[in-house]
Each structure stands twice: as C-alpha cells, then as structure tokens.
Amino acid sequence: MIRIENLIKEYKPDFKFEIPGLKINKEACTAIVGNNGAGKTTLLNLILDLVEPDTGIIEINSINNKKTEWKAFTGSYLDENFLFDFLYPLEYLKFISVFYNIGNDELIKRLELFRNFIEPDLIFKNKKLIGYLSEGNKEKLGIISALIINPLLIILDEPYSRLDPTSRTILSKILIYYKVALKSTLLISSHDLYNLAHICDRIILVEDGKVKLDELTSATTFSRLNNYFREKSCFNKR
Amino acid sequence: MICNIPSILKNLIVYELKIIFRNRRPRNTLLFYIIGYVAVILLYLTRGYQIFLYNYILISSVYFMYGALMFAWESKYYDSIYSKNIKIKDIVTGKILLLQLINMVFFLLLVPFLWLEPAQLVSLTLLTVYNIGIYPYTDVLLASYNKKKVRLYRCRTFNLEGYAFLSAFGAYKTIAMGIVIIVITEIVPSSFKLIVPGILGTAGLFNILLFSKFWITRIEDNLNKRKYLMLEGFRHYD
C-alpha cells in the first residue's frame, strides 16, 4: 500500500529522519512506536505530503504522493488542527463528506458504527462548536472524520492519547472492523503499546529518526516493547 | 447564479462565510466594512453630492480588507485541507466566487440610493463589473504568495498579523486605483465622464469571459509550487 525509498528529511541542527526502504502491506495494521521526538509524526507528515522530504520517493497504492489521487481513498487524523473548530460536529462531517461523494443519508448511516464511541447528541444536536468540545471528544470526532469516508488507507497519529479506557477499547474494535470487514490498511502511531500489540500485525519502532526494529507482532510483543521502553527510562536505570 | 454553482463550490463558499461570521478577526473586519458602508450612505444622504467614486472605493474595499489575507485565514486548517480530497482548483474558484458575491451584494445594497441619479448608477455598475472582473483574480493570486499565519480569534483593531509585502500591496492597490479613477474623472470633461468606467467595466467583463480559467490555473500552480512554504509558515498556530 505504501512504498518508501531513500527517504531523508533533515531538521537542522540535530535531527535527521532517514528511511532507506519501507513497505506497508495492504489490508494490514502497522503500528509506529517510539519516544517523543523519535520521528513518528514526521513520517506520517511525509507520507501525507505535508512536509517536503530532502530526498526520496513515497508511493501510496503505486501513486506518487506528490500527486493528489491518493487523497480520494485516504483518511487521516494527525492532530486537533485537522478539525475545523468553527463548525459544529455534524457540519464538519457533512463538509468533509461532500468531497468524497457521500450523501447525507449515507453519512447518517455510517455514523451508526460510532454510536458507542461518541455521544450521538454531541453530533446530532449541534449544541457546541468543535472548538468548545473536550479534548477527548475532539479526538473522537477527528478519528470519526478520518474513518467516515471508509478509506482504503487510514493514518492516525496517537489516536488513543486523549481517550478514556472505555473509548480506547471501543476504538480498537472499530479499527479491527475497518481492517477485517472493509479491508482497510491502517498505519497508526501511538504510545499505547497494549492496544497496538493487540490490533496491529506489525510493529515499527522508530528512534532518533531511524527504524530501529521492524517485526510482526506475536504473543510476546507487548511485554518486549514494554521492557524496551522501561530500559530506556533513566528513572529505572541503576 | 448561486443555483448553478456545483455543490463542492457551494460547500466551500458556505465554509468560508462561516469562517467570517464565527471567528473574531474576520468578523471584526466585516464589521469595519459595514461601518464604512453606512457612513458613506449617510454622507450621500446628507450631503447629496457626487460621491459615486467613494462608493466605488467602499465596495471594492472588501478586497483589501478580506481578500488580501485569503488562504492565511485558514492557516490553522491548512494541513487538514491538503490531507483531504479537496481540489486546490475548487478552493481557488470558491474564493474568487465569494469575493465576487460579496462585491455584488454590497453593490445591490447601494442601488436604491442611486436610483434617482442614473449617471451615478451607470458609472457604479461599470466599476462594479471592473471590480468583480479583475480584483478577485489579482487579489487571490497575490494572497497565494502569503505564508504568514493569521490567528482567527484575535481582535482586528491595529492587528497586522498575516500581512506580508505582497498582501499589503494587494490591499493598497485597490485604494490607489480608486484615487486614480477619481483624478482622471475629475480631469475629463463632464460629457466624457462615463468613458473611464466604461473602459474599466469592459476590461473586467473581458477578463471574466476570456481569462478566468487562465487566472485560476495560474493561482493553482502558484499554490502548488509554494505549498510547503505556506504549510510551514501557517503551522505552529497557538
């Protein structure tokens, strides 16, 4: 689904993001993990063509990401600025739907899937502008806006970070539904190792702008990643 | 006219109107515009002399008050816009149409006050055709060189955030043109007073009919060329 070749992006004075080659398979869920500043968001920004690489090629479904055709089947949510906070939640979802040829009835039907994930009144009653929603509800709305178009490729940056425990579990189920039922490809960056290890087929560990580890998930993935980050922590070092 | 606009463009125009009405700085900008508008009408009603040129400057001031910061109004959402299936060509066309519509609405509001003075009405109509035929294109083009962010929640008064050299030039050229028109019209004999508005109106009409596509493509190309610069400049919105 995604092919990256010789990708380099340097932020002076001291950060260089470098991926000689990487392929993200179709219909798989790939997790990107790493500490803050490791380069996870940079990678997602580069894939979405929001940041110019110094060198390298990125292809999405064999389409160079400098072109725009891939946007028709890609749903993404990186941060709060992806939401138009002067709109009401339903206005925002309707605004987006127009660009993907989704009619109002179809939109309402698709929103059924998220009934337990977000309070329906929050979407349908137009009580608050997005800017006045809680951080958690903004996160939920952003995730819904990426998924509502039923994309072939889903790119999410730290989707679990502002969610309560119940919503995290529901989100994992929703993402599995997209992967299994809709055959979507998922690329998720997160610090939530537990949920990632359970829903993703593959883990890519990024550190200092480089891929440190790239492997398929197994029964031991969660505990091994947990141990890895624990060892990195100065607090636990003796 | 509105009925013939495709739903994507309608969606974009409504979105832009919501930016204006639901955010402090563009709303204040509109308020200043309306105060100026009312002041000119009062002046006209109380003094009753030939002020059509002031009317002209007034209705064209939408270009330096709002048009000069096109794209920068959306600084916060620029990443989001570029990651979605929104065609840049549609965004450009939507902005041009919006400026033309605002200009036409304010022109129509002036018509009842000029009804008894046909010469003024004809002049103002011709200058409005010039306005909507030239300025939306030149202003959106100049705005596409802007890479300074605008924070929508800030007050407008004495706030020059977002203005770069070219956008300032874009803003003041409209006033300068108004002054040039006043001077020329004062110089020519009274029987030829319609010549200047006539020439300008014809130029505006020709530009809409013959060069509309050229301008839109030119602006689209410029935005694509400057995409990363603008994305970087508009980012870090606090």
Interface residues (C-beta under 8 A of the other chain):
Chain A: L48 D49 L50 V51 E52 T68 K71 A72 T74 S76 L78 N81 F82 L83 F84 D85 F86 L87 E91 F95 I96 V98 F99 Y100 L129 I149
Chain B: S7 I8 N11 Y15 K18 I19 R22 N23 K76 Y77 D79 S80 Y82 S83 K84 N85 I86 K87 L152 Y228 L231 Y237
